[in-house]
Amino acid sequence: MENTKRAYVYKGFERFWHWTQSFLIMFLALTGFEIHSSYTLFGFDSAVDLHNKAAWAFIVLIIFAIFWHITTGEWKQYLPTTKNLRAQLEYYITGIFRNAPHPTKKTVLSKLNPLQRLVYLGLKILIIPVMVVSGLLFMFYRYPQSGMIKSSNIESLEIIALLHTLGAFLLIAFLVVHLYLITTGHTVTSNLKAMITGWEELEDEAEAEVKEELV
Amino acid sequence: MQNFRTIITFLLAVIAPLIIITVVLREANTDNSKLESLREEYSAILQPGVDHGKHEILQQEFTNPHLITAACLSCHTERGKEVLGNAHWKWEREAFIPGKGVTYLGKKSLINNFCTGIASNEGSCNRCHIGYGWKDKSFDFTNEFNIDCLVCHDNTGTYEKAKGGAGYPVMGPDGPDFKNILANVGKPSRTNCGYCHFHGGGGNNVKHGDLEMALLTADRTIDVHMGVDGMNMQCVACHPAENHQMLGRYYGVSSSNTQRATCEQCHTAVPHTSSKLNEHTVKVACQTCHIPVYAKVNATKMSWDWSTATRRKEGLPYQELDSLGNELFTSIKGDFTWQRMVEPEYVWHNGTADHHLCMEKIDLNDLPLKINTLFGEYRDRNSKIYPTKVHRGTQPYDTENLTIIQPKLWDAEPGKGALWIDLDWEESLKRGMEYAELPYSGKHDFIPTEMFLPVNHMVSLASESLQCKDCHTRYDGRLKNLTDFYMPGRDYNAGIETFGQLLIILSLLGVIMHGSVRFITHKRKEDKVK
């Protein structure tokens, strides 16, 4: 590609976090829907056991990721913006078929387009917390029932379980769309390569902007 | 090199904590030494400190069973008073039932779903009473010489009470060898307890389904505790007595949740090495998973239709048997069904129960009538899921007074209104209610009734207990009828399920269509360029 420059977009931890998270979410979905009786794979008891262990691993990962986002300032990548939001939508609806250029320039300091910002922010502050909290209640709700923690008496598992199921469906739908959108980079594989190696071909013009900003 | 170091750093920083957390969270093997100590305790064989064969007072020829009791009490001076206060003697207990207040209920006064009740049938039913001569209302419950010590303490297995003898044994040359029996008295064995408790309802395993003769000789697969090839435990191991007050009481006849014999008294409330299983003990009784089936050897009676009793063939009483010799019909009792290897029905139960009494009104809009009601629900903290045998029947009721009728079933001689001799419902019902001093309009019909008998015996090997999937399954699980709570693997919300599945399908369709259009338009452009 002309007028491009290789840039180190995704740092080591970021890539590790992303791939571990993707593996854990898929594994949690696989075991979770078995517990939900959608199919039989590991066996119910093994599925419960694996689901719980993966859940704890995920929680640990989330704690590290939060730490990383705060200390590196990367959390700013998710600040929502309406700038180019419409253009980005139009790109996916029509522009992409005409081979039009991406309306948002990807830079190291602004890796996400406005749609991604909104969706990923939603994942981070809504879906994942709901899944984690409902998951923890799912694991521990029997303990207050046994009378040990009187102040947090949860009478029924139903709402917890239904929220957890709803979140799981949403995550799967996200996964489907997310996997497809990988192919909408500069080339069909460029996004995937970037998330594996960390390096991506960014438009030179953008790099220049970045340099300006950095100066 | 720089890259390499970064990778190592990340591995240490991220993977190491993950591994540590996983290892820490791995379920630790809890100490199961409790079971070992129990095994040791129960394998010890106690030697009696007394040889009753050497007592002179026991050497005489007894002609009257009351004199045997007198001989026992001449040494065991205080035991008679203890027995006079226990439930085996009184056949009733004090209990508080919500809505009824303090009641005195037991076999003495209750109706059941089998032979209906003892009133007017004492001569036959009270063969299983631990006394001599409770043949009618005149029986003296305060006379300790009426106690039958031998039925519980004979260790020869030869002591027998006479059929229809109201608790008396046969005396004289045809009777048991009392000299031998008295030389061999001791702690009650399975044979003693089983003499009555295996034959409830009129035959082996008829009533309970989990208590029967086979337990005298069965192996561990039938009952892990009592198996002769295992711990070979006696009934009194779990039902110990202090001053003749036995631990354990039956939900079919007792209402309050005290003095129960429990699994926890040996196994503790958290007996598993897996914490996931231990959590279940908050809501699930041990019996639920560990007694997956009952009536493992001989069939048990599952239903009893009294309405067909008195039917004759060519004017004569008759009976029909199935291929295993179980009665399917007798003219004196009606129709039965039997079942072996029965899966229990499951209920919430908090240990308390109610019982339908003869003078209580029947609600014809709420049938089948529950002869006993086990209280409990998911939201009740004291409730757990229990396995039960539900015995279904039809019983006679008074169509005017709307009460259950206690019929007179048995008598020593014909012409006194006993159904089992005279085969006349009207007369039997009239005489029964007369005896019970309850009003009877003279008009009767039959209504369906149910009795709930929690299953507590015939505990299976751990390897044969219920598995997760037996309950946590979408359709037709063991707990399919307990719908007052959400159970993972069984329950779901149809709306969320449809929404979720549609969402995934639409997402897939969306990306496939979007991708196809992209593929086609790009192809066209490439062709144009060419």
Interface residues (C-beta under 8 A of the other chain):
Chain A: G12 F13 F16 W17 T20 I35 H36 S37 G43 F44 D45 V48 D49 K53 W56 A57 V60 L61 F64 Y92 I96 F97 R98 N99 F138 R142 Y143 Q145 S146 G147 E155 S156 L157 E158 A161 L162 T165 L166 A168 F169 L170 I172 A173 V176 V177 L179 Y180 T183
Chain B: T6 I7 F10 A13 V14 P17 L18 I21 T22 L25 K276 E279 V282 K283 R379 R381 Q467 C468 K469 H472 T473 R474 F485 Y486 M487 P488 G489 R490 D491 Y492 N493 I496 E497 F499 G500 Q501 L503 I504 L506 S507 L508 G510 V511 H514 G515 V517 R518 T521 H522 K525
